[in-house]
């Protein structure tokens, strides 16, 4: 019970301090800029990952196509014995 009350008071202080910080235009612009930078960084990472995934898919497709176009090798199987040969 006591820890819940102290936690609630701490959260209220945090909210009120953050609310006071957000009232200033400079803080608002700073937060907006930070969000924009974060978004740009995440977008760059996502695009890089998509490019790598696309490249790997293209390589896999090319390898599969190359395997299909190669002539098949015949591997000699076990020789069947003829009835005239002694076992």
Phi, psi and omega in degrees: 000315182293320180292327178293321180293316180292325177295317179299316178297319179296318179296320178296318178297317180298314180297318182291323178294317179294320179298318178295321179294323183287344181289332181281137182297327182294318179295321179298316178295322180296315178296319179297318179295319179297318178295319180296318179294319179297315180297317180296319180295315179295322178295317179297319178296318180296317180294321178296318179296318179297322179295318178295316179298319180294318179298316179296320179296319178295320178296316179298318180295318179294320179294319179295320179294320179296320179295322180291327184275347178289142176292144180282139177268138176267125178258124181296133179272185179295136181285130177281136180279143180276155183297338182277344181277138177286148181264000000 
